[in-house]
Amino acid sequence: MAGVLEVWGTIRGASGRFEGPTGRLNSCQRRPIRGSDRHRTSSPVASQRMGGWSLGCAALLSVAALPGCGRDGLPNMVAIRGTVSYQGKPLTEGTVLYLPQDPQGRQARGDVAADGSFTLTTLRSGDGAQYGSYRIVVIAYKPHPGEMTREQIEAAGGLIHREFSIPEKYTKAETSGLTDEVNRDHSGFKQLALED
């Protein structure tokens, strides 16, 4: 009991009242400390303290049990890599986006390398995509036009407009026609062959 009193407060005055660390008294502290209380193993203060520990431990366990909160990242993941080609030739730059049809799903993306390959990432690099149905879009632009004259910049409204290097339909989920079903039977490879 002495250890509890040292942590939570001190006995003040002849009345034997217990004053907490804030200097205010709560309802369970407004009674004299009798001699028999000093030998009890379950005082109101100790009970509150133990109850706080129990609630704290329960909260920590609840957080640890949440899906996707562990050290291994998100649950139900499939590592996916693939290739993108346009008119039979590898796309040399761009981005592949996996857009989940489930509103609660997570988007995955992969940057297109010079050989047309990509690797999907959702949360951690290369972790792939979660189970679910996806619509796929591909974003790829023509090379940067380089330096522009002042007249060209003014004519463009101060913006540099880059045209898509692939048909624009592939840049929108509604029109791309590209889909993928990610589940435990997925091969882990996706080939995207774009045509006019």
C-alpha positions in Angstrom: 0.0 0.0 0.0 2.9 2.4 0.7 4.1 1.9 -2.9 0.6 2.8 -4.2 0.5 5.9 -2.1 4.0 7.0 -3.2 2.9 6.8 -6.9 -0.6 8.3 -6.7 -0.3 10.9 -4.0 0.4 11.7 -0.4 -1.5 11.7 2.9 -2.3 15.3 3.7 -3.3 16.7 7.1 -4.7 15.2 10.3 -7.9 14.3 8.5 -6.2 11.5 6.7 -7.6 12.5 3.3 -5.8 11.3 0.2 -4.9 13.9 -2.4 -4.1 12.7 -5.9 -1.4 14.0 -8.2 -3.6 16.8 -9.5 -4.3 18.2 -6.1 -8.1 17.4 -6.4 -10.0 14.7 -4.6 -12.3 12.3 -6.4 -15.2 10.5 -4.9 -13.3 7.4 -3.9 -10.7 9.4 -2.1 -13.0 11.5 0.2 -12.9 9.3 3.2 -10.4 9.0 6.1 -7.7 6.3 5.9 -8.3 4.0 8.8 -5.6 1.9 10.3 -7.1 -1.3 8.9 -6.9 0.1 5.4 -3.1 0.1 5.5 -3.1 -3.7 5.6 -5.7 -4.3 2.8 -4.5 -5.6 -0.5 -7.4 -4.2 -2.5 -7.9 -0.5 -1.9 -10.1 1.7 -4.2 -6.9 3.3 -5.6 -5.2 -0.1 -6.2 -8.4 -1.3 -7.8 -8.5 1.7 -10.1 -4.8 1.1 -10.9 -5.3 -2.5 -11.7 -8.4 -1.7 -13.7 -6.5 0.8 -15.8 -3.8 -1.8 -16.5 -6.4 -4.3 -17.6 -8.1 -1.8 -19.9 -4.7 -0.7 -21.4 -3.7 -4.3 -22.1 -7.0 -5.1 -23.7 -6.7 -2.0 -25.9 -3.2 -3.0 -27.0 -4.3 -6.5 -27.8 -7.3 -5.3 -29.8 -5.0 -3.0 -31.9 -2.6 -5.9 -32.5 -5.4 -8.1 -33.7 -6.7 -5.7 -36.3 -6.2 -7.1 -39.9 -3.3 -5.6 -41.8 -1.7 -4.0 -38.7 1.0 -6.6 -38.2 4.6 -6.5 -39.3 3.8 -8.6 -42.4 1.8 -5.8 -44.0 -1.7 -6.2 -45.5 -3.5 -9.5 -45.6 -4.5 -11.5 -48.7 -1.8 -10.1 -50.9 -0.6 -11.5 -54.3 2.8 -10.3 -55.6 2.1 -9.4 -59.3 4.5 -8.4 -62.0 3.8 -8.0 -65.7 4.5 -6.4 -69.0 2.9 -3.7 -71.1 3.1 -3.4 -74.9 1.6 -1.2 -77.5 1.2 -2.4 -81.1 3.4 -5.3 -80.2 6.3 -3.2 -78.8 7.2 -2.8 -75.1 6.0 0.4 -73.6 9.2 2.2 -72.4 7.6 4.4 -69.7 4.4 5.0 -67.9 2.3 3.8 -64.9 0.0 0.8 -64.4 -2.9 1.4 -62.0 -5.1 -1.4 -60.5 -8.3 0.3 -59.4 -10.4 -1.9 -57.0 -14.1 -2.3 -57.8 -14.8 -2.7 -54.1 -15.1 0.8 -52.6 -13.2 -0.5 -49.5 -10.4 -1.9 -51.6 -6.9 -0.5 -52.0 -5.3 0.8 -55.2 -2.1 -0.8 -56.5 0.3 0.7 -58.9 3.5 -0.1 -60.8 5.9 2.1 -62.8 6.7 0.8 -66.3 10.4 0.2 -66.9 12.3 0.7 -70.1 11.7 -3.0 -71.1 8.0 -2.7 -70.6 7.9 -4.5 -67.2 6.2 -3.4 -64.0 5.8 -4.6 -60.5 2.7 -3.7 -58.4 2.9 -2.0 -55.0 0.0 -1.4 -52.6 1.6 -0.6 -49.3 5.2 -1.7 -49.4 7.5 -1.9 -52.5 6.6 -4.9 -54.6 4.0 -6.3 -52.2 1.4 -6.7 -55.1 -2.3 -6.3 -54.8 -5.0 -7.5 -52.4 -7.6 -10.1 -53.3 -10.4 -8.5 -55.3 -11.7 -7.4 -58.7 -9.8 -4.7 -60.5 -10.1 -2.4 -63.5 -6.7 -1.5 -64.9 -5.6 1.8 -66.5 -2.3 2.6 -68.1 -0.9 6.2 -68.2 1.9 6.9 -70.7 2.9 10.2 -72.2 4.9 11.1 -75.3 8.4 12.5 -74.5 8.7 15.9 -73.0 8.7 18.5 -75.8 11.8 20.2 -74.5 12.3 23.9 -74.1 9.6 26.2 -75.4 9.7 29.7 -76.6 7.9 32.4 -74.7 5.3 32.6 -77.4 4.7 28.9 -77.2 4.3 29.0 -73.5 1.9 31.9 -73.6 -0.1 30.2 -76.4 -0.3 27.1 -74.2 -1.6 29.2 -71.3 1.6 28.7 -69.3 1.2 24.9 -69.2 3.1 22.2 -71.0 0.7 19.8 -72.6 2.0 16.3 -73.1 0.0 14.0 -75.3 -0.6 10.3 -74.5 1.6 7.9 -76.3 -1.2 5.3 -76.2 -4.9 5.5 -77.1 -6.7 7.7 -74.5 -9.2 4.9 -73.8 -6.6 3.0 -71.8 -6.2 5.9 -69.4 -9.7 5.7 -68.1 -11.2 2.8 -66.0 -14.6 3.1 -67.8 -13.1 2.6 -71.2 -9.8 0.7 -70.9 -11.4 -2.8 -71.0 -8.5 -4.1 -68.9 -9.4 -6.1 -65.8 -7.8 -8.6 -63.4 -9.2 -10.9 -60.7 -6.7 -11.2 -57.8 -7.1 -14.3 -55.7 -5.2 -17.3 -54.3 -5.1 -18.9 -57.8 -3.6 -15.8 -59.5 -0.4 -16.7 -61.5 1.4 -13.6 -60.2 1.9 -12.4 -63.8 -0.2 -10.0 -66.0 0.4 -9.2 -69.6 -1.2 -6.1 -71.0 -1.3 -5.9 -74.8 -2.6 -2.5 -76.0 -3.9 -1.9 -79.5 -5.5 1.0 -81.4 
